[in-house]
Amino acid sequence: MSLYHRFAIKPLALVISSTLAFSPNVLAEDTNAKNTNDDNAHQQTTDETLQVWGTTISSSTSMLSDDIELKQADHLSDLLRDQPGVDVGGTHSMNQSINIRGLSELDLNITIDGASQTNNVFHHVGNLLINPDILKAVDLRVGNNSVLNSGLGGGVAFETKDAKDLLRPGEKAGARLFGGIATNDYHHYSGTFFSQLSDNVDGLFYYNAIDRKNPKDGEGNTMTGEEGKTENYIAKLGWDINDSNRIKLAYDYYKDAGDYSVKSNMGDSYPDHEKLIRPTKYVRDTVTLNHELSLGMTEVRSSLYWNQMNYSNLNPQTGIVSEGNTQVFGLNSLAESSLFIGDTSNVVRYGLDAKKEEAKRIDSGVSSGEESADTFAIYAEDEIAISDSWSVTPGVRYNYYKLDMKASDNSFSTPTFGLATTYDITNEWRVRASATELFKGPGLTGSYLESGSTYNPNLKAETGVNYEAGLAYQTIGMLGLDQFGFSFTAFQTDINDYIDDVWTGKSKFIDNEGDVKIQGFESVVNMSYSDFSGRVTYAKSDSEFTSVKPGGRYVVGQSLDDEVGDSISVNLGYAFPELGLDMNWNSQIVFDLDKKVEEDTAKEGYNTHKFDVRWVPTTLRDLTVTASIENIFNEQYVSHASHDLGYADYEPGRNFKLSAAYVF
């Protein structure tokens, strides 16, 4: 049972699966049907299915059972942008950032293999350095709907691959080599080596590199200040102590270096853009020690970690290398126990989260502007089965947060509560509702700049409530389809004493800007018929300040700077099993975002389209060839999630990609 439990509709064990971007199951199911009397062929097919390289994405926006996608992506936007309620801002490798319902990644709880990614470094770059190629799974928590989550807008849990995920049954070692080219304008390659080192010890080593030139936008203009190289090294050791205990030790090193603009999120339109291009390096070092405990009715996942991010560039005029360094030391543990209290079934989830953040600026080796924050939380929730059709989940979380920075040295502590309920109206219909209180302490200043703020004795933590209600329908055989399902989730998020963390490195006075209300919905429809599969989503988000501080940056009625508005995504997939071919078409339509008040920034809508083909030769199943066309119609556009600060950060134009991978 997953510790990030998602309710599954019980009847018929329905499998409505959005494995639209290259499903590993299509070929396997077809081949199994043709070889039911051939055990060797069946075993061969099963082994090949285990070798599919991709990332499984699940999202809390969908109430459909097994509504997952399997993707092969080389950048974060390709991985997540078609998920309802989620967008990725920024085009440069250094400034891509996740946006959920108009809230930036600084308001989200993001982890990689259990290690928190709360490092705030510089408001002109992103605060998440991640390589999608090595990801095994992505769990999207769109909106905070459980006391297990600490983010104002939810969170994202990334999990990387282990040797155990890649080894075929009976194998002791294996390898995967990959290479690819793209016309706009990069090439990339990787090598993965994995082995069962002994009966209970396994290991993995992974290297990935992307060499980029300056790409062209949709109008054919060269986007300067983007030429560089991204590298990712991962080394892992796993030890199965016994049938109940497993320990994993991992080192993850990610480096992005090149001739980049200091203001990489503002694009070429920023004045003196060429003069701001400098030798730049952005590095993440992460060490994690994970423990998995399985005791039948109880499972526990724990992580002890150190995560460091260091951003630096050389000023050619002064010869000074300036750095922003942020480190996080942490421990978290989440347990899930299934038990009976009287005649009532209970699934109890409980745990703790503790971490220390440290930030500093470094000029030519001299440190300044040191800041720190301590976080501690304990939490528990109980999913109580009132009947076979109805469950209620109360939860409580205790939050403690202590600051030591120029703007504040306060500590904040408060309990927060949550309550959720789910009811199966029939075997095909389900409803749910939840209300979760929110808490987030003021974030540290981006470490590349020293805080310009004076001391603010009245600085408060952000609080509020997230309300959600959802409806889902799921069936088979409707209108002649093999499978059909849809889900709809409406939400309202009220945030009190909002702090704009994007501006903490610039503001002369860090303060609570006012109260914010975000309303909207996410909907999903998916279906399948024979070798065809389809998925359509519609997401809406509308934010506004309901009250503001006098003389602040915002006015009543103004939207959040990162508001994303309305968007539609369409995924259509078709498989030709006898040829080993999978095809997928993806369209994203984003609507105009008009001004509600004069202080708002209008954002122009866009639509962009992508086509992918994957070929696994039926006579050479260890080879995979993938071809893609991104931004087919050369759209000139800026993502609504790009925090451009008044300048256009255009996305790349049309891009043809070709890659091949071989597994030994």
MARSETI-238280 format. One record per residue (C-alpha): residue number from 0; x, y, z. Coordinates in pm, whole numbers, plus 50000, padded with zeros to 5 digits. Layout:
BEGIN
{NUM,{X,Y,Z}}
...
This chain:
BEGIN
{0,{50000,50000,50000}}
{1,{50131,50343,49910}}
{2,{50189,50580,50196}}
{3,{50058,50856,49974}}
{4,{49728,50672,49958}}
{5,{49484,50761,49683}}
{6,{49131,50628,49700}}
{7,{49050,50380,49423}}
{8,{48697,50309,49305}}
{9,{48627,49954,49417}}
{10,{48401,49790,49158}}
{11,{48543,49567,48889}}
{12,{48899,49681,48967}}
{13,{48869,49929,48680}}
{14,{49188,50022,48504}}
{15,{49132,50354,48331}}
{16,{49488,50451,48266}}
{17,{49618,50761,48090}}
{18,{49939,50599,47976}}
{19,{49900,50810,47667}}
{20,{50258,50908,47622}}
{21,{50394,50565,47541}}
{22,{50218,50306,47751}}
{23,{50429,50002,47834}}
{24,{50120,49786,47860}}
{25,{49990,49798,47503}}
{26,{50256,49574,47353}}
{27,{50266,49347,47654}}
{28,{49892,49284,47662}}
{29,{49878,49212,47289}}
{30,{50170,48974,47298}}
{31,{50038,48795,47606}}
{32,{49707,48733,47429}}
{33,{49889,48569,47140}}
{34,{50112,48353,47358}}
{35,{49884,48220,47628}}
{36,{50012,47867,47559}}
{37,{50378,47960,47553}}
{38,{50522,48013,47900}}
{39,{50860,48118,47768}}
{40,{50709,48385,47544}}
{41,{50494,48508,47829}}
{42,{50797,48538,48059}}
{43,{50992,48717,47788}}
{44,{50712,48971,47739}}
{45,{50682,49031,48112}}
{46,{51056,49093,48138}}
{47,{51044,49338,47849}}
{48,{50756,49526,48008}}
{49,{50962,49581,48320}}
{50,{51231,49750,48111}}
{51,{51020,50041,47985}}
{52,{51200,50363,48079}}
{53,{50970,50642,48188}}
{54,{50815,50837,48473}}
{55,{50480,50748,48627}}
{56,{50277,51059,48715}}
{57,{49983,51055,48955}}
{58,{49781,51357,49062}}
{59,{49535,51430,49341}}
{60,{49319,51628,49096}}
{61,{49182,51303,48957}}
{62,{48956,51074,49159}}
{63,{48977,50801,48895}}
{64,{49143,50474,48982}}
{65,{49482,50428,48817}}
{66,{49457,50761,48634}}
{67,{49829,50779,48568}}
{68,{50054,50878,48285}}
{69,{50385,50731,48178}}
{70,{50613,50988,48015}}
{71,{50960,51011,47873}}
{72,{51073,51371,47919}}
{73,{51397,51564,47899}}
{74,{51267,51882,48063}}
{75,{51029,51961,48346}}
{76,{50765,52139,48137}}
{77,{50728,51837,47908}}
{78,{50670,51621,48214}}
{79,{50409,51828,48399}}
{80,{50246,52099,48189}}
{81,{49947,51891,48079}}
{82,{49853,51806,48438}}
{83,{49542,52005,48542}}
{84,{49619,52275,48797}}
{85,{49994,52252,48730}}
{86,{50215,52468,48511}}
{87,{50590,52515,48471}}
{88,{50725,52868,48439}}
{89,{51051,52968,48277}}
{90,{51218,52852,47957}}
{91,{51582,52843,48060}}
{92,{51722,52534,48231}}
{93,{51806,52753,48531}}
{94,{51472,52923,48585}}
{95,{51210,52652,48530}}
{96,{50979,52636,48833}}
{97,{50660,52454,48927}}
{98,{50336,52646,48968}}
{99,{50021,52499,49127}}
{100,{49698,52699,49112}}
{101,{49890,53025,49073}}
{102,{50128,52962,49366}}
{103,{50502,52936,49299}}
{104,{50728,52654,49416}}
{105,{50822,52860,49725}}
{106,{50468,52794,49851}}
{107,{50483,52420,49775}}
{108,{50622,52119,49958}}
{109,{50864,51967,49703}}
{110,{51088,51668,49772}}
{111,{51329,51448,49576}}
{112,{51363,51101,49730}}
{113,{51235,51249,50055}}
{114,{51481,51544,50062}}
{115,{51315,51886,50090}}
{116,{51382,52132,49805}}
{117,{51298,52453,49994}}
{118,{51631,52616,49906}}
{119,{51551,52977,49806}}
{120,{51855,53099,49612}}
{121,{51779,53385,49371}}
{122,{51456,53534,49237}}
{123,{51589,53531,48877}}
{124,{51640,53153,48878}}
{125,{51431,52855,48982}}
{126,{51479,52679,49312}}
{127,{51440,52325,49180}}
{128,{51721,52155,48988}}
{129,{51592,51822,48864}}
{130,{51653,51583,48577}}
{131,{51325,51423,48458}}
{132,{51502,51138,48275}}
{133,{51592,50944,48592}}
{134,{51258,50992,48768}}
{135,{51059,50680,48848}}
{136,{50748,50850,48984}}
{137,{50595,51193,49044}}
{138,{50317,51231,49302}}
{139,{50136,51564,49252}}
{140,{49945,51703,49550}}
{141,{49741,51973,49377}}
{142,{49614,52180,49668}}
{143,{49675,52105,50033}}
{144,{49404,51855,50125}}
{145,{49575,51666,50408}}
{146,{49760,51751,50730}}
{147,{50044,51535,50594}}
{148,{50134,51823,50359}}
{149,{50302,52150,50462}}
{150,{50267,52351,50139}}
{151,{50016,52633,50097}}
{152,{49930,52506,49749}}
{153,{50014,52138,49791}}
{154,{50335,51975,49679}}
{155,{50525,51738,49455}}
{156,{50711,51423,49560}}
{157,{50974,51310,49306}}
{158,{51125,50961,49327}}
{159,{51426,50846,49128}}
{160,{51488,50496,48992}}
{161,{51667,50220,49184}}
{162,{51857,49918,49057}}
{163,{51564,49702,49170}}
{164,{51336,49892,48931}}
{165,{51556,49808,48633}}
{166,{51684,49455,48689}}
{167,{51491,49185,48505}}
{168,{51399,48868,48696}}
{169,{51700,48643,48724}}
{170,{51949,48910,48609}}
{171,{52248,49014,48820}}
{172,{52350,49322,48620}}
{173,{52238,49543,48336}}
{174,{52301,49870,48158}}
{175,{52117,50125,47946}}
{176,{52278,50362,47698}}
{177,{52087,50655,47557}}
{178,{52154,50932,47304}}
{179,{51940,51199,47145}}
{180,{51952,51513,46933}}
{181,{51718,51811,46897}}
{182,{51717,52072,46625}}
{183,{51645,52361,46865}}
{184,{51922,52317,46979}}
{185,{52080,52051,47199}}
{186,{52197,51695,47221}}
{187,{52187,51468,47523}}
{188,{52315,51132,47635}}
{189,{52313,50911,47941}}
{190,{52442,50585,48078}}
{191,{52287,50376,48354}}
{192,{52454,50078,48516}}
{193,{52275,49864,48773}}
{194,{52359,49541,48952}}
{195,{52258,49298,49221}}
{196,{52593,49311,49399}}
{197,{52507,49032,49641}}
{198,{52200,48847,49761}}
{199,{52078,49152,49952}}
{200,{52277,49449,49816}}
{201,{52207,49631,49489}}
{202,{52368,49933,49328}}
{203,{52311,50188,49054}}
{204,{52528,50449,48884}}
{205,{52376,50702,48647}}
{206,{52518,50984,48435}}
{207,{52318,51221,48217}}
{208,{52431,51526,48017}}
{209,{52255,51784,47799}}
{210,{52467,52015,47581}}
{211,{52265,52318,47474}}
{212,{52319,52592,47220}}
{213,{52110,52908,47209}}
{214,{51764,52805,47079}}
{215,{51528,53005,46857}}
{216,{51185,53129,46962}}
{217,{50866,53092,46761}}
{218,{50954,53389,46539}}
{219,{51300,53256,46457}}
{220,{51492,53491,46688}}
{221,{51797,53342,46859}}
{222,{51753,53343,47238}}
{223,{52095,53439,47372}}
{224,{52235,53365,47716}}
{225,{52124,53000,47719}}
{226,{52429,52812,47592}}
{227,{52561,52565,47847}}
{228,{52573,52211,47979}}
{229,{52369,52028,48239}}
{230,{52509,51717,48409}}
{231,{52360,51479,48662}}
{232,{52544,51206,48853}}
{233,{52362,50962,49083}}
{234,{52511,50677,49284}}
{235,{52287,50448,49491}}
{236,{52329,50149,49719}}
{237,{52036,49945,49849}}
{238,{52054,49692,50131}}
{239,{51771,49450,50207}}
{240,{51848,49383,50572}}
{241,{51565,49130,50590}}
{242,{51218,49083,50449}}
{243,{51090,49382,50649}}
{244,{51376,49635,50630}}
{245,{51547,49808,50339}}
{246,{51802,50091,50352}}
{247,{51903,50309,50056}}
{248,{52199,50546,50049}}
{249,{52221,50788,49756}}
{250,{52435,51076,49634}}
{251,{52279,51301,49369}}
{252,{52492,51571,49201}}
{253,{52337,51811,48949}}
{254,{52530,52090,48775}}
{255,{52412,52348,48523}}
{256,{52693,52565,48388}}
{257,{52728,52801,48093}}
{258,{52724,53157,47968}}
{259,{52391,53261,48113}}
{260,{52216,53589,48183}}
{261,{52205,53699,48545}}
{262,{51839,53781,48483}}
{263,{51760,53456,48304}}
{264,{51384,53482,48361}}
{265,{51351,53812,48171}}
{266,{51450,53700,47822}}
{267,{51632,53895,47554}}
{268,{51401,54196,47583}}
{269,{51557,54312,47909}}
{270,{51780,54623,47859}}
{271,{52153,54543,47847}}
{272,{52070,54172,47826}}
{273,{52397,54093,47645}}
{274,{52601,54272,47914}}
{275,{52443,54055,48183}}
{276,{52558,53726,48027}}
{277,{52829,53580,48252}}
{278,{52999,53248,48323}}
{279,{52746,53094,48561}}
{280,{52723,52772,48759}}
{281,{52426,52632,48953}}
{282,{52488,52314,49155}}
{283,{52277,52087,49373}}
{284,{52433,51826,49604}}
{285,{52199,51586,49782}}
{286,{52279,51298,50015}}
{287,{51987,51084,50134}}
{288,{51959,50787,50364}}
{289,{51618,50622,50327}}
{290,{51471,50346,50540}}
{291,{51170,50137,50439}}
{292,{50999,49923,50703}}
{293,{50717,49682,50620}}
{294,{50545,49495,50901}}
{295,{50237,49368,50723}}
{296,{49976,49603,50869}}
{297,{50224,49888,50915}}
{298,{50459,50053,50669}}
{299,{50711,50327,50753}}
{300,{50919,50542,50518}}
{301,{51192,50762,50667}}
{302,{51451,50996,50514}}
{303,{51759,51158,50663}}
{304,{51914,51405,50419}}
{305,{52141,51697,50338}}
{306,{52059,51914,50039}}
{307,{52273,52205,49918}}
{308,{52221,52448,49630}}
{309,{52492,52690,49520}}
{310,{52448,52956,49251}}
{311,{52755,53152,49136}}
{312,{52867,53379,48854}}
{313,{53176,53578,48760}}
{314,{53146,53953,48713}}
{315,{53389,54023,48425}}
{316,{53420,54390,48523}}
{317,{53525,54332,48884}}
{318,{53664,53978,48863}}
{319,{53457,53887,49171}}
{320,{53279,53552,49194}}
{321,{52953,53596,49384}}
{322,{52761,53301,49524}}
{323,{52433,53224,49692}}
{324,{52442,52914,49910}}
{325,{52146,52747,50078}}
{326,{52160,52421,50273}}
{327,{51887,52209,50424}}
{328,{51945,51936,50683}}
{329,{51638,51727,50752}}
{330,{51461,51420,50881}}
{331,{51112,51302,50797}}
{332,{50918,50988,50866}}
{333,{50570,50877,50759}}
{334,{50396,50566,50888}}
{335,{50072,50402,50781}}
{336,{49894,50143,50993}}
{337,{49583,49945,50907}}
{338,{49391,49837,51215}}
{339,{49047,49767,51357}}
{340,{48902,49960,51648}}
{341,{48601,49757,51748}}
{342,{48431,49671,51421}}
{343,{48558,49982,51245}}
{344,{48840,49970,50990}}
{345,{49101,50244,51027}}
{346,{49401,50351,50821}}
{347,{49611,50573,51045}}
{348,{49890,50787,50897}}
{349,{50131,50965,51130}}
{350,{50479,51109,51121}}
{351,{50714,51398,51169}}
{352,{50910,51649,50962}}
{353,{51214,51835,51097}}
{354,{51467,52045,50908}}
{355,{51713,52330,50941}}
{356,{51771,52576,50656}}
{357,{52085,52788,50633}}
{358,{52151,53057,50373}}
{359,{52442,53291,50302}}
{360,{52598,53506,50030}}
{361,{52965,53455,49941}}
{362,{53186,53712,49763}}
{363,{53536,53591,49675}}
{364,{53517,53340,49958}}
{365,{53387,53586,50221}}
{366,{53045,53501,50370}}
{367,{52778,53752,50465}}
{368,{52404,53779,50515}}
{369,{52372,53454,50711}}
{370,{52012,53348,50782}}
{371,{51854,53033,50918}}
{372,{51516,52876,50988}}
{373,{51417,52574,51197}}
{374,{51105,52370,51118}}
{375,{50940,52096,51319}}
{376,{50603,51931,51270}}
{377,{50424,51619,51390}}
{378,{50096,51501,51239}}
{379,{49838,51225,51233}}
{380,{49520,51146,51043}}
{381,{49280,50853,51063}}
{382,{49083,50731,50761}}
{383,{48781,50577,50932}}
{384,{48555,50345,50735}}
{385,{48211,50430,50873}}
{386,{48063,50180,50628}}
{387,{48163,50000,50310}}
{388,{48074,50315,50114}}
{389,{48157,50601,50348}}
{390,{48486,50708,50508}}
{391,{48579,51010,50719}}
{392,{48936,51132,50774}}
{393,{49007,51374,51059}}
{394,{49364,51498,51102}}
{395,{49577,51723,51320}}
{396,{49922,51875,51271}}
{397,{50141,52070,51512}}
{398,{50369,52326,51345}}
{399,{50674,52504,51490}}
{400,{50891,52748,51295}}
{401,{51183,52963,51420}}
{402,{51347,53239,51215}}
{403,{51686,53405,51242}}
{404,{51712,53665,50966}}
{405,{51735,54040,50925}}
{406,{51361,54091,50895}}
{407,{51260,53872,51189}}
{408,{51384,53651,51471}}
{409,{51038,53538,51574}}
{410,{50914,53187,51635}}
{411,{50571,53067,51526}}
{412,{50375,52768,51651}}
{413,{50019,52653,51598}}
{414,{49809,52341,51548}}
{415,{49623,52295,51220}}
{416,{49334,52062,51153}}
{417,{49190,51880,50856}}
{418,{48872,51690,50781}}
{419,{48788,51492,50467}}
{420,{48512,51255,50368}}
{421,{48449,51022,50074}}
{422,{48123,50852,49980}}
{423,{48053,50592,49710}}
{424,{47701,50672,49590}}
{425,{47699,50364,49365}}
{426,{47961,50132,49224}}
{427,{48036,50396,48960}}
{428,{47983,50731,49134}}
{429,{48193,50882,49411}}
{430,{48195,51216,49592}}
{431,{48445,51366,49831}}
{432,{48498,51687,50028}}
{433,{48774,51824,50248}}
{434,{48882,52127,50446}}
{435,{49244,52168,50556}}
{436,{49395,52450,50760}}
{437,{49718,52601,50626}}
{438,{50039,52723,50788}}
{439,{50368,52848,50644}}
{440,{50637,53050,50818}}
{441,{50806,53346,50639}}
{442,{51069,53217,50395}}
{443,{51436,53308,50401}}
{444,{51574,53571,50167}}
{445,{51711,53438,49839}}
{446,{52072,53368,49939}}
{447,{52237,53528,49633}}
{448,{52131,53873,49762}}
{449,{52152,54003,50116}}
{450,{51820,54112,50257}}
{451,{51745,54483,50225}}
{452,{51468,54459,50481}}
{453,{51459,54633,50815}}
{454,{51343,54444,51124}}
{455,{50968,54375,51119}}
{456,{50834,54285,51465}}
{457,{50484,54238,51321}}
{458,{50577,53982,51055}}
{459,{50329,53694,51070}}
{460,{50317,53341,50941}}
{461,{50080,53272,50650}}
{462,{49766,53081,50749}}
{463,{49435,52993,50589}}
{464,{49209,52709,50477}}
{465,{49185,52503,50157}}
{466,{48837,52375,50072}}
{467,{48779,52109,49807}}
{468,{48483,51910,49676}}
{469,{48494,51646,49406}}
{470,{48279,51414,49198}}
{471,{48389,51113,48990}}
{472,{48225,50864,48756}}
{473,{48392,50553,48621}}
{474,{48257,50265,48415}}
{475,{48322,50016,48137}}
{476,{48127,49955,47817}}
{477,{47968,50301,47798}}
{478,{47888,50411,47438}}
{479,{48079,50108,47317}}
{480,{48403,50225,47482}}
{481,{48620,49979,47672}}
{482,{48659,50226,47958}}
{483,{48531,50573,48042}}
{484,{48570,50803,48339}}
{485,{48560,51164,48447}}
{486,{48632,51357,48763}}
{487,{48572,51715,48873}}
{488,{48733,51893,49168}}
{489,{48633,52246,49278}}
{490,{48842,52438,49530}}
{491,{48874,52760,49724}}
{492,{49200,52848,49898}}
{493,{49196,53134,50150}}
{494,{49540,53261,50249}}
{495,{49574,53512,50530}}
{496,{49877,53743,50566}}
{497,{50021,53647,50227}}
{498,{50397,53702,50176}}
{499,{50534,53738,49823}}
{500,{50848,53524,49856}}
{501,{50960,53607,49501}}
{502,{51044,53958,49616}}
{503,{51223,53874,49941}}
{504,{51564,53934,49782}}
{505,{51466,54282,49662}}
{506,{51223,54418,49919}}
{507,{51340,54682,50160}}
{508,{51071,54569,50401}}
{509,{50949,54209,50409}}
{510,{50588,54214,50518}}
{511,{50250,54048,50495}}
{512,{50082,54187,50182}}
{513,{49721,54105,50270}}
{514,{49467,53826,50229}}
{515,{49425,53622,49910}}
{516,{49143,53406,49777}}
{517,{49201,53151,49498}}
{518,{48903,52977,49336}}
{519,{48878,52731,49053}}
{520,{48844,52372,48945}}
{521,{49019,52085,48768}}
{522,{48839,51832,48551}}
{523,{48957,51516,48377}}
{524,{48787,51297,48115}}
{525,{48958,50985,47986}}
{526,{48857,50689,47776}}
{527,{48991,50394,47582}}
{528,{48876,50177,47295}}
{529,{49090,49892,47166}}
{530,{49431,50046,47085}}
{531,{49307,50407,47121}}
{532,{49323,50613,47439}}
{533,{49223,50972,47505}}
{534,{49244,51220,47791}}
{535,{49111,51576,47811}}
{536,{49158,51811,48107}}
{537,{49026,52157,48185}}
{538,{49169,52364,48472}}
{539,{49063,52706,48599}}
{540,{49233,52925,48859}}
{541,{49130,53275,48963}}
{542,{49311,53461,49243}}
{543,{49254,53801,49399}}
{544,{49356,54002,49700}}
{545,{49055,54046,49926}}
{546,{49240,54290,50156}}
{547,{49581,54461,50137}}
{548,{49818,54647,50364}}
{549,{49820,55027,50313}}
{550,{50096,55141,50078}}
{551,{50184,54786,49971}}
{552,{50254,54639,49627}}
{553,{49899,54517,49573}}
{554,{49544,54654,49558}}
{555,{49213,54485,49638}}
{556,{49100,54272,49343}}
{557,{49451,54225,49202}}
{558,{49561,53874,49097}}
{559,{49873,53696,49214}}
{560,{50170,53765,48986}}
{561,{50191,53394,48897}}
{562,{49820,53351,48817}}
{563,{49773,53095,48536}}
{564,{49402,53125,48454}}
{565,{49223,52871,48234}}
{566,{49380,52593,48028}}
{567,{49286,52280,47836}}
{568,{49505,51982,47755}}
{569,{49426,51705,47507}}
{570,{49616,51375,47483}}
{571,{49534,51124,47211}}
{572,{49721,50796,47182}}
{573,{49713,50507,46938}}
{574,{49915,50187,46932}}
{575,{50006,49948,46650}}
{576,{50115,49643,46851}}
{577,{50203,49433,46549}}
{578,{50455,49702,46443}}
{579,{50579,49791,46793}}
{580,{50461,50151,46745}}
{581,{50299,50392,46992}}
{582,{50187,50738,46882}}
{583,{50070,51033,47090}}
{584,{49935,51380,47015}}
{585,{49929,51645,47288}}
{586,{49768,51989,47264}}
{587,{49766,52264,47524}}
{588,{49531,52558,47493}}
{589,{49583,52844,47740}}
{590,{49334,53131,47746}}
{591,{49401,53505,47766}}
{592,{49440,53642,48116}}
{593,{49291,53991,48119}}
{594,{49342,54267,48371}}
{595,{49085,54287,48651}}
{596,{49247,54602,48791}}
{597,{49502,54838,48640}}
{598,{49785,54694,48850}}
{599,{49740,54348,48697}}
{600,{49962,54222,48415}}
{601,{49764,54103,48114}}
{602,{49885,53769,47975}}
{603,{49824,53660,47617}}
{604,{49686,53313,47560}}
{605,{49843,53054,47333}}
{606,{49808,52701,47203}}
{607,{50090,52462,47137}}
{608,{50101,52107,47005}}
{609,{50335,51809,47021}}
{610,{50354,51473,46842}}
{611,{50553,51168,46958}}
{612,{50623,50827,46808}}
{613,{50797,50544,46990}}
{614,{50916,50232,46812}}
{615,{51020,49914,46993}}
{616,{51114,49666,46714}}
{617,{50930,49339,46764}}
{618,{51249,49148,46685}}
{619,{51477,49364,46903}}
{620,{51288,49456,47219}}
{621,{51595,49598,47393}}
{622,{51604,49890,47148}}
{623,{51374,50192,47174}}
{624,{51364,50469,46915}}
{625,{51165,50786,46985}}
{626,{51088,51077,46752}}
{627,{50904,51395,46849}}
{628,{50800,51735,46718}}
{629,{50749,52000,46985}}
{630,{50566,52330,46925}}
{631,{50460,52201,46584}}
{632,{50316,52531,46458}}
{633,{50601,52747,46589}}
{634,{50388,52936,46841}}
{635,{50547,53248,46990}}
{636,{50435,53241,47353}}
{637,{50518,53294,47719}}
{638,{50388,53056,47985}}
{639,{50147,53225,48226}}
{640,{50352,53070,48507}}
{641,{50669,53253,48397}}
{642,{50738,53527,48650}}
{643,{50878,53770,48396}}
{644,{50876,54088,48610}}
{645,{50754,54285,48309}}
{646,{50964,54123,48036}}
{647,{50883,53839,47796}}
{648,{51052,53504,47862}}
{649,{50957,53341,47531}}
{650,{50944,52964,47494}}
{651,{51151,52788,47224}}
{652,{51000,52745,46879}}
{653,{50953,52427,46676}}
{654,{51184,52146,46784}}
{655,{51244,51810,46613}}
{656,{51384,51539,46844}}
{657,{51522,51193,46777}}
{658,{51661,50956,47040}}
{659,{51755,50592,47082}}
{660,{51814,50375,47387}}
{661,{51950,50023,47419}}
{662,{51929,49801,47725}}
{663,{52193,49533,47784}}
